[in-house]
Amino acid sequence: MTRRLDVFVDHSRCVGNAMCLATAPGVFAHNADRQSEVVDPAGDTEEKILEAAFNCPTGAIRVEVDETGKRLFPRAG
């Protein structure tokens, strides 16, 4: 069974370079300010979502397990 994820973009950090859109286009889109936003947290695989978060150059993406709130990225210190 696939676990549901909560995906967040911190707009104070996002510079809109679209790496996340290229990696997980079903999850992310640009808003009117050309910043990434989550359009469907179930729009791609967990692997692709975590890859998008890992490759974000500003660390603007946070990923958590929906049911438990456990943070998957960035890892809690």
N, C-alpha and C positions, 0 to 999 in steps of 0.2 A: 504494500500500500504506500502511495506517495504522500509524504507529509506536506501539509499546507504551510506556506511561508508568509511572513509579513516582510515587506521590502519598503524601505524608506530612503528618500533622497534629501539630504540637507542642502537646501537652496543657498544657504550662506557660504557653502563650500563649492558648489557645482559651478564649473566654468563652461559647461556646454560643449565639451569636445566630442561627444557622441560615441565614445568607446563602448559604453554600455548598450547603446542602440544597435551597434554593429554586432555585439556579442549575444544579446538577448532581445531582439527586436519585438518579440511578442509581449515583453514586460515593460519596456521603457519607450518613451516618446519625448520629443521636445515640446515644451509649452510655448506660449507666446513670447516669452523672454529668452527663448533658445536654451533653456535649462532642462535637464532631464527630469521626468516625473514618471511615477509608476502608473501604468494604465491597466495592467493585469498581472498581479503577482503569481498567477498560475499559468502565465503565457509562455513559459519555457521550462526546461528541466532545472532542478536544483543545482546541478553541476554548472549549467550555463549562467544561472543567476549569481552563483558564488564566483565564477570566473569574471563576470562583469564587475562585481564589487571589488575583487582583488586587483583588477586592472584599472580601476578608476584612479587617475593620477592625483586627485585631491582627497581621496578617502571619503567621498560624500555619500557613499551607499552603505546602509546598515541592513543586515538580514537577520531575522529572528524566526524561530519556530512558532507558528500561530498558536498552537494549543498550550505551550508551556512558557513562551516568552524567552526561551533559551536563545542567547545570541550566538549566531554561527559566524558572523563577520561584522565588524572586526572582532576578533576574539577578546572576550573580557579579560582584563589584566589579572 
